[in-house]
Each structure stands twice: as structure tokens, then as C-alpha cells.
Amino acid sequence: MKKRKKIIKVAIDSPAAAGAGTQAKLISKYYNLLHLDTGRCYRYVANLKISNPSKYNFSFIKKKIKKLRIKDLQNKKLLTDKVATVASIIAKNKKIRNLVNAFQLKCAYSPPLRYNGSCLDGRDITYKIMPDAEFKFFITANIKTRAHRRYQELKRINKNISYKDVLKSIKKRDKNDYSRKISPLKKTKDSVLINTTNLSKRACFLKIKKIIDRKINT
């Protein structure tokens, strides 16, 4: 893979529903960066498993990942709680991670020339995918706040979902993300910690922007 030189690289790790995806989109739009929600890659594979149980195997996944485009990750089906739970389990599979990581690395280091760089958010971006990123952030929030945010998001898709079920799912995903042996969620020493529990989307963005601008303009 040929890497582009002198590009802006932003790496963000976070537990589920902490607001990292929203901030990554805002950052990407402002600085003209290619944005990749890396968790959606695993959701994409999870949806393949749910939708094509008879075809689902490593060769099938490999073919699909090879043709994967970022716009394929915008499918609303990927937002369901069921897909999220299956994705958290799939993310433990080393062979699948290697396939997904290759796609993520391409987005991180070889974004199309129309972009000034890349911004990736996920669980292992700061130390596995983009360890040399100029900007690293660990975005978090307390679990009840995160569950409430995800509940509001999912309610627009499924009116029958309950907050209690979403909270239970978030707790389960946290356990999977933090305890898995392969690329667990963790904060690196060089990542800036940002707690969004009591921050508005704009306040959080301005906080991140200040950090990025300070380094870019020096």
C-alpha cells in the first residue's frame, strides 16, 4: 500500500455511543478529511452474517470486503442493536480483523487526493490502525448517558425498543470491547481524554478543534 505524505491523520477511540462518531464527522467536514467509522466495517460483516447465513464463510466475507466502499457502510440496517451485538462478537475473530484492518489502513493512509487527510473512529485506532496519527483522542461518557443517546437514536428506527434493553446491550458491548484479547478498547498515554457527558456537540467539537488548530498552526 502506497501511503500519502503530509496528510492530517486523526485517530479516535471510544466506547459505544460516547459521541465519537458525531465528532469525527464534524472534524472531517471542517478539515476536509476522509471519515471512516471503523465499527461500521464490523457491522457490515455482521449484517452479511444475519442476511446471508447460508453463504456466510471466510471466502464470502473476503470478496465482499474487497469490493467494499464507504458508501456501503451508510446502510441504515447497520444501526440496529442486533447487528451491533453480532458485530462485537465478530470483532474478536482475528482472520476477519485482518481483512477489515487492510481496508481501514487504506482509508487512513491513502485517502483520495480530494481529501486533506483522514479521520477514523473506533476501538483500536490510536494504537493499532493509526499509531503515528498526529491527533489522538479518547472520547467517553458515563454509561447512562451513552445508553440514553443510543436509545434515542434507535427509537427512530424501532419504536418498540426499550431503554432498559439498550442499557443492557451497551453494558454487554463494553465488556466485549474492553476484555477481548485481540485489539481491546483502551486509552493510550498519548490520547487526549474527552468526556462528553456534560458537553454539547458544539462544545466538544470546539474543544477538539482548538487542540488540532494549535498544532497545525505552529
LOMAR-695170 format. One record per residue (C-alpha): residue number from 1; x, y, z negated. Coordinates in nm, 2 decimals, decimal comma. Example, Ala and Ser with C-alpha at 12.3 -4.5 7.8 and 13.67 -1.06 7.14 Angstrom:
! LOMAR-695170
+-----+--------+--------+--------+
|   n |   east |  north |     up |
+-----+--------+--------+--------+
|   1 |   1,23 |  -0,45 |  -0,78 |
|   2 |   1,37 |  -0,11 |  -0,71 |
+-----+--------+--------+--------+
This chain:
! LOMAR-695170
+-----+--------+--------+--------+
|   n |   east |  north |     up |
+-----+--------+--------+--------+
|   1 |   0,00 |   0,00 |   0,00 |
|   2 |   0,14 |   0,34 |   0,10 |
|   3 |   0,10 |   0,60 |  -0,17 |
|   4 |   0,02 |   0,96 |  -0,10 |
|   5 |   0,27 |   1,20 |  -0,27 |
|   6 |   0,19 |   1,52 |  -0,46 |
|   7 |  -0,17 |   1,44 |  -0,54 |
|   8 |  -0,37 |   1,52 |  -0,85 |
|   9 |  -0,44 |   1,20 |  -1,05 |
|  10 |  -0,69 |   1,20 |  -1,33 |
|  11 |  -0,75 |   0,88 |  -1,54 |
|  12 |  -1,04 |   0,85 |  -1,78 |
|  13 |  -1,12 |   0,56 |  -2,01 |
|  14 |  -1,43 |   0,54 |  -2,23 |
|  15 |  -1,68 |   0,31 |  -2,39 |
|  16 |  -2,02 |   0,27 |  -2,23 |
|  17 |  -2,24 |   0,58 |  -2,20 |
|  18 |  -1,99 |   0,83 |  -2,35 |
|  19 |  -2,03 |   1,07 |  -2,07 |
|  20 |  -1,71 |   0,99 |  -1,88 |
|  21 |  -1,89 |   0,93 |  -1,55 |
|  22 |  -2,06 |   1,27 |  -1,56 |
|  23 |  -1,73 |   1,44 |  -1,64 |
|  24 |  -1,54 |   1,25 |  -1,37 |
|  25 |  -1,80 |   1,37 |  -1,12 |
|  26 |  -1,77 |   1,73 |  -1,23 |
|  27 |  -1,39 |   1,72 |  -1,23 |
|  28 |  -1,38 |   1,55 |  -0,89 |
|  29 |  -1,62 |   1,81 |  -0,74 |
|  30 |  -1,43 |   2,11 |  -0,88 |
|  31 |  -1,08 |   1,99 |  -0,78 |
|  32 |  -1,19 |   1,81 |  -0,46 |
|  33 |  -1,08 |   1,47 |  -0,58 |
|  34 |  -1,20 |   1,12 |  -0,47 |
|  35 |  -1,41 |   0,99 |  -0,75 |
|  36 |  -1,44 |   0,62 |  -0,84 |
|  37 |  -1,65 |   0,48 |  -1,12 |
|  38 |  -1,44 |   0,17 |  -1,16 |
|  39 |  -1,71 |   0,00 |  -1,37 |
|  40 |  -1,94 |   0,00 |  -1,07 |
|  41 |  -1,70 |  -0,23 |  -0,89 |
|  42 |  -1,77 |  -0,50 |  -1,15 |
|  43 |  -2,14 |  -0,41 |  -1,14 |
|  44 |  -2,12 |  -0,46 |  -0,77 |
|  45 |  -1,98 |  -0,81 |  -0,82 |
|  46 |  -2,24 |  -0,88 |  -1,09 |
|  47 |  -2,52 |  -0,78 |  -0,86 |
|  48 |  -2,38 |  -1,02 |  -0,60 |
|  49 |  -2,40 |  -1,30 |  -0,85 |
|  50 |  -2,75 |  -1,21 |  -0,95 |
|  51 |  -2,87 |  -1,16 |  -0,59 |
|  52 |  -2,69 |  -1,44 |  -0,42 |
|  53 |  -2,65 |  -1,72 |  -0,68 |
|  54 |  -2,62 |  -2,00 |  -0,42 |
|  55 |  -2,34 |  -1,81 |  -0,22 |
|  56 |  -2,16 |  -1,68 |  -0,52 |
|  57 |  -1,80 |  -1,80 |  -0,53 |
|  58 |  -1,45 |  -1,65 |  -0,51 |
|  59 |  -1,43 |  -1,66 |  -0,13 |
|  60 |  -1,77 |  -1,48 |  -0,11 |
|  61 |  -1,65 |  -1,21 |  -0,35 |
|  62 |  -1,32 |  -1,17 |  -0,17 |
|  63 |  -1,50 |  -1,10 |   0,16 |
|  64 |  -1,73 |  -0,85 |   0,00 |
|  65 |  -1,46 |  -0,66 |  -0,18 |
|  66 |  -1,25 |  -0,64 |   0,14 |
|  67 |  -1,54 |  -0,46 |   0,31 |
|  68 |  -1,64 |  -0,25 |   0,00 |
|  69 |  -1,69 |   0,12 |   0,04 |
|  70 |  -1,75 |   0,37 |  -0,23 |
|  71 |  -2,10 |   0,45 |  -0,09 |
|  72 |  -2,18 |   0,08 |  -0,15 |
|  73 |  -2,14 |   0,15 |  -0,53 |
|  74 |  -2,43 |   0,41 |  -0,53 |
|  75 |  -2,70 |   0,14 |  -0,52 |
|  76 |  -2,95 |   0,20 |  -0,80 |
|  77 |  -2,97 |  -0,17 |  -0,86 |
|  78 |  -2,62 |  -0,15 |  -1,02 |
|  79 |  -2,76 |   0,07 |  -1,30 |
|  80 |  -2,98 |  -0,20 |  -1,46 |
|  81 |  -2,90 |  -0,33 |  -1,81 |
|  82 |  -2,89 |  -0,69 |  -1,68 |
|  83 |  -2,63 |  -0,60 |  -1,42 |
|  84 |  -2,42 |  -0,42 |  -1,69 |
|  85 |  -2,42 |  -0,72 |  -1,92 |
|  86 |  -2,32 |  -0,96 |  -1,64 |
|  87 |  -2,05 |  -0,71 |  -1,53 |
|  88 |  -1,90 |  -0,70 |  -1,88 |
|  89 |  -1,86 |  -1,08 |  -1,87 |
|  90 |  -1,72 |  -1,09 |  -1,51 |
|  91 |  -1,46 |  -0,83 |  -1,60 |
|  92 |  -1,29 |  -1,09 |  -1,81 |
|  93 |  -1,22 |  -1,30 |  -1,50 |
|  94 |  -0,85 |  -1,25 |  -1,41 |
|  95 |  -0,89 |  -1,35 |  -1,04 |
|  96 |  -1,18 |  -1,12 |  -0,99 |
|  97 |  -1,00 |  -0,84 |  -1,17 |
|  98 |  -0,70 |  -0,87 |  -0,93 |
|  99 |  -0,94 |  -0,83 |  -0,63 |
| 100 |  -1,11 |  -0,53 |  -0,79 |
| 101 |  -0,78 |  -0,38 |  -0,90 |
| 102 |  -0,64 |  -0,38 |  -0,55 |
| 103 |  -0,94 |  -0,17 |  -0,43 |
| 104 |  -0,91 |   0,06 |  -0,73 |
| 105 |  -0,54 |   0,12 |  -0,67 |
| 106 |  -0,61 |   0,21 |  -0,31 |
| 107 |  -0,86 |   0,47 |  -0,42 |
| 108 |  -0,63 |   0,60 |  -0,69 |
| 109 |  -0,31 |   0,63 |  -0,48 |
| 110 |  -0,42 |   0,66 |  -0,12 |
| 111 |  -0,74 |   0,87 |  -0,12 |
| 112 |  -0,85 |   1,01 |   0,22 |
| 113 |  -0,65 |   1,32 |   0,33 |
| 114 |  -0,95 |   1,54 |   0,29 |
| 115 |  -0,91 |   1,50 |  -0,09 |
| 116 |  -0,65 |   1,67 |  -0,32 |
| 117 |  -0,62 |   1,35 |  -0,52 |
| 118 |  -0,83 |   1,11 |  -0,72 |
| 119 |  -1,02 |   1,07 |  -1,04 |
| 120 |  -1,10 |   0,73 |  -1,18 |
| 121 |  -1,30 |   0,64 |  -1,49 |
| 122 |  -1,34 |   0,30 |  -1,65 |
| 123 |  -1,19 |   0,09 |  -1,93 |
| 124 |  -0,82 |   0,03 |  -1,83 |
| 125 |  -0,75 |   0,32 |  -1,61 |
| 126 |  -0,49 |   0,51 |  -1,82 |
| 127 |  -0,26 |   0,22 |  -1,88 |
| 128 |  -0,34 |  -0,04 |  -1,61 |
| 129 |  -0,45 |   0,13 |  -1,29 |
| 130 |  -0,30 |   0,48 |  -1,32 |
| 131 |  -0,03 |   0,47 |  -1,59 |
| 132 |   0,15 |   0,76 |  -1,42 |
| 133 |  -0,16 |   0,98 |  -1,40 |
| 134 |  -0,08 |   1,35 |  -1,48 |
| 135 |  -0,40 |   1,38 |  -1,67 |
| 136 |  -0,53 |   1,11 |  -1,91 |
| 137 |  -0,85 |   1,13 |  -2,12 |
| 138 |  -1,03 |   0,90 |  -2,36 |
| 139 |  -1,39 |   1,01 |  -2,38 |
| 140 |  -1,61 |   0,88 |  -2,66 |
| 141 |  -1,92 |   0,95 |  -2,87 |
| 142 |  -2,09 |   0,78 |  -3,16 |
| 143 |  -2,29 |   0,46 |  -3,07 |
| 144 |  -2,64 |   0,60 |  -3,14 |
| 145 |  -2,57 |   0,90 |  -2,91 |
| 146 |  -2,44 |   0,67 |  -2,64 |
| 147 |  -2,74 |   0,44 |  -2,67 |
| 148 |  -2,99 |   0,73 |  -2,66 |
| 149 |  -2,82 |   0,86 |  -2,34 |
| 150 |  -2,83 |   0,52 |  -2,17 |
| 151 |  -3,19 |   0,47 |  -2,28 |
| 152 |  -3,29 |   0,80 |  -2,12 |
| 153 |  -3,11 |   0,70 |  -1,80 |
| 154 |  -3,26 |   0,35 |  -1,78 |
| 155 |  -3,61 |   0,47 |  -1,87 |
| 156 |  -3,63 |   0,65 |  -1,54 |
| 157 |  -3,58 |   0,31 |  -1,37 |
| 158 |  -3,76 |   0,08 |  -1,61 |
| 159 |  -4,03 |   0,24 |  -1,82 |
| 160 |  -4,07 |  -0,08 |  -2,03 |
| 161 |  -3,72 |  -0,08 |  -2,17 |
| 162 |  -3,68 |   0,00 |  -2,54 |
| 163 |  -3,42 |   0,20 |  -2,73 |
| 164 |  -3,36 |  -0,10 |  -2,96 |
| 165 |  -3,27 |  -0,33 |  -2,67 |
| 166 |  -3,03 |  -0,06 |  -2,52 |
| 167 |  -2,86 |  -0,02 |  -2,86 |
| 168 |  -2,81 |  -0,39 |  -2,89 |
| 169 |  -2,67 |  -0,41 |  -2,53 |
| 170 |  -2,43 |  -0,12 |  -2,60 |
| 171 |  -2,30 |  -0,29 |  -2,91 |
| 172 |  -2,25 |  -0,61 |  -2,72 |
| 173 |  -2,07 |  -0,43 |  -2,44 |
| 174 |  -1,84 |  -0,25 |  -2,68 |
| 175 |  -1,75 |  -0,59 |  -2,84 |
| 176 |  -1,67 |  -0,73 |  -2,50 |
| 177 |  -1,48 |  -0,43 |  -2,38 |
| 178 |  -1,26 |  -0,38 |  -2,69 |
| 179 |  -1,19 |  -0,75 |  -2,76 |
| 180 |  -1,13 |  -0,91 |  -2,42 |
| 181 |  -0,78 |  -1,04 |  -2,37 |
| 182 |  -0,74 |  -0,90 |  -2,02 |
| 183 |  -0,73 |  -0,52 |  -1,99 |
| 184 |  -0,93 |  -0,44 |  -2,31 |
| 185 |  -1,06 |  -0,09 |  -2,37 |
| 186 |  -0,81 |   0,11 |  -2,58 |
| 187 |  -0,68 |   0,47 |  -2,62 |
| 188 |  -0,33 |   0,52 |  -2,51 |
| 189 |  -0,10 |   0,76 |  -2,70 |
| 190 |  -0,07 |   1,00 |  -2,41 |
| 191 |  -0,45 |   1,02 |  -2,35 |
| 192 |  -0,64 |   1,33 |  -2,48 |
| 193 |  -0,93 |   1,22 |  -2,71 |
| 194 |  -1,26 |   1,40 |  -2,64 |
| 195 |  -1,56 |   1,33 |  -2,85 |
| 196 |  -1,88 |   1,43 |  -2,67 |
| 197 |  -2,13 |   1,35 |  -2,95 |
| 198 |  -2,19 |   1,72 |  -3,01 |
| 199 |  -2,07 |   1,86 |  -2,68 |
| 200 |  -2,29 |   1,97 |  -2,39 |
| 201 |  -2,19 |   1,85 |  -2,04 |
| 202 |  -2,06 |   2,20 |  -1,96 |
| 203 |  -1,87 |   2,25 |  -2,28 |
| 204 |  -1,70 |   1,91 |  -2,23 |
| 205 |  -1,61 |   2,00 |  -1,87 |
| 206 |  -1,46 |   2,34 |  -1,96 |
| 207 |  -1,25 |   2,17 |  -2,23 |
| 208 |  -1,11 |   1,93 |  -1,97 |
| 209 |  -1,07 |   2,20 |  -1,71 |
| 210 |  -0,86 |   2,41 |  -1,95 |
| 211 |  -0,62 |   2,12 |  -2,00 |
| 212 |  -0,59 |   2,05 |  -1,63 |
| 213 |  -0,55 |   2,41 |  -1,53 |
| 214 |  -0,28 |   2,47 |  -1,79 |
| 215 |  -0,06 |   2,20 |  -1,63 |
| 216 |  -0,15 |   2,28 |  -1,27 |
| 217 |  -0,07 |   2,65 |  -1,31 |
| 218 |   0,26 |   2,61 |  -1,49 |
+-----+--------+--------+--------+
